[in-house]
Amino acid sequence: MNTNLMRNFALIVLSVAVSHEPAMAQCAFEVAKLTASDGMALDGLGISVAINGNVVVVGSPGVNDFGDNTGALYVYPYSEQGWLQKVKITRSDGQAGNSLGITISMSDNNRIASRLLWLDEIHIFEIIGGVWQDVALLRSNDHAPLDEFGFSLDIEGDVLVAGAPGDNDLGGSSGSAYVFERDAQGQWNQTAKLLASDGDGGDAFGFSIALKNNIIVVGARDDDDPNGNFSGSAYVFEKDPTGQWVQTLKLLPNVGQVIWSFGEDVAIGRDGNEDIILIGEPHVSTIVPSGGAVIVFERDGNGSWVQTAELVSSDVANSDTFGRNLDMSGNIAVIASRGADVHGINTGAAYIFRRENDGSWTEVQKIFPSVGNTRDWFGFSVAVDGTNTVIGAFLADANATDSGAAYVFDFSACLPCLVDLNADGSVDVLDFFAFITLFATSDPAADLNTDGNIDVLDFFEFVNLFNTGCP
C-alpha cells in the first residue's frame, strides 16, 4: 500500500470528521400510491409491477379500451413532483381477453416485456423517439394451446426467459421455459427450450422464472419428487463454455413436505460479488398452517449452491402465505404476505430483510399501506430496484371496486451503514482508524465499492460515505 498517500487522505478525512447518528427503527416509508388516471372497476391495476431505477411500470389487465380485458401498462417515471403517471400503453388491435399487463418484466435498459394472455404471446416495448413502441412479438417455436407461454417471465438486457407451465413435453402440464436472445440486428430469436431433467406430468415447471448474471432459476411448484404431492422444486440453469444453457442443479429445501409449493416464486440477487437465490414456499406450515417461508441458497467455497438460511416473518400467522411473491436487489429482499390481516382480512403486507456482512439475515421492517381494506391483497406483486420497492394491490378499491393500486416504498434508510466499522452506532474518527487497519491488511470489508479489489477507489468511497454519514 502507498502509506504516504494514505496519510494525506487521512488528513483530508480528519479535517471534515463529524459524528452521525444511526437510523431509527422505522426505515422504509410509503412515498407514493400509484393509481390510474382513468381507472375503472375490475381493472386490476397492480396485478404485476416492475421497476428500473426511476421508472415504475404497473400492469392493468382488466382495462377495456378496445374490448373486454384488452389490458394496459401504466408508466410512472420519477421526477421532482414524485412518481406520477406519464404514459398508458395499450394495443389498438388488441383482442378481447388478451389482458396486456397480466405479467410484466423490465430490463435495465427500460425494455418492457408483457404477456398477451389469449394469444400466448409476449410483446416487447421500447422507447423510440420519446414514444413507447411495440417492437417485438415473441412466440415459442412449438407453440400449442394451453401451454400458458409467458405465465412467468423475466428480461435482462438482450435475454428474455418465459415460463410455460402448461407445456406437455414430459406429460400433461409438466412445463417448460423458453430463452430468447436479441441478435446484433435487433431481432429476438428463440435460442433454447429448457426442460427439467426429471420432469413429469403435473410439475408446472415454469410457474416462476428468474434471470440474472447468466443464471436462470425455474420454479416447479407442483413437483412431487422427492418430497410428495405439490412439495415443489426449482432448477438452476447456467451457460456452459459453448454458450449453451444447461441444468446445473435441482434445488430442494433441506426439509420438504407435501403441499409446500416450494418454487411458487423465485428471485436471484447479487450482494457484492455473491450470487443469491431466493425460493418461496408460501404454504409451508412449520409454525402455522400456510404461514410460509423463503429458502436462501448461496454458493459455497467450491461454487456449489447450498441452503444457507430459511426466512420467516416475525409475526407469521395462519394463511399469510409469506413468500408467495418476492424480489431482491443488492442486500435487500422484499417478501410479500398477501394473506396478512393488517387492516382487515387479506389486506396484505410485505417484509424487508437485509443480508448482513456475515451472511446472516435481519428482518428490518414490516410494510403495508397507510390506508388499506379487506381483501386488497397488497403484495400480489413485488419488484425491487436500488432503494425502492413497488408492491401491487390489484384488488384495492382506489378508483372503483377492484380498480387496483400499487405502492412505492423508499427503504434507503434500511441499508447498512458501511462506514460504522466498529458498530458503535455512530460514524466518527474511530471508524476511520478501523478502515485504515482493514485497508492496510487487504481485509475484504475494505472493498467498499464491491469491485473485488481493495485500492484507492475504496478509500475515495470511504471518504464519500464518511462525509454523508448513516441514514
Secondary structure by P-SEA (a helix, b strand, c coil): caaaaaaaaaaaaaabbbbbbbbccccccccbbbbbccccccccccccccccccbbbbbbcccccccccccbbbbbbbccccccccbbbbbccccccccccccccccccbbbbbbbccccbbbbbbbcccccccccccccccccccccccccccccccbbbbbccccccccccccbbbbbbbcccccccccbbbbbccccccccccccccccccbbbbbcccccccccccccbbbbbbbccccbbbbcbbbbccccccccccccbbbbbbcccbbbbbbbbcccccccccccbbbbbbbccccbbbbcbbbbbccccccccccccccccccbbbbbccccccccccccbbbbbbbcccccccccbbbbbcccccccccccbbbbcccbbbbbccccccccccccbbbbbbccccccccccccccccccaaaaaaaaaaaaaccccccccccccccaaaaaaaaaaaaaccc
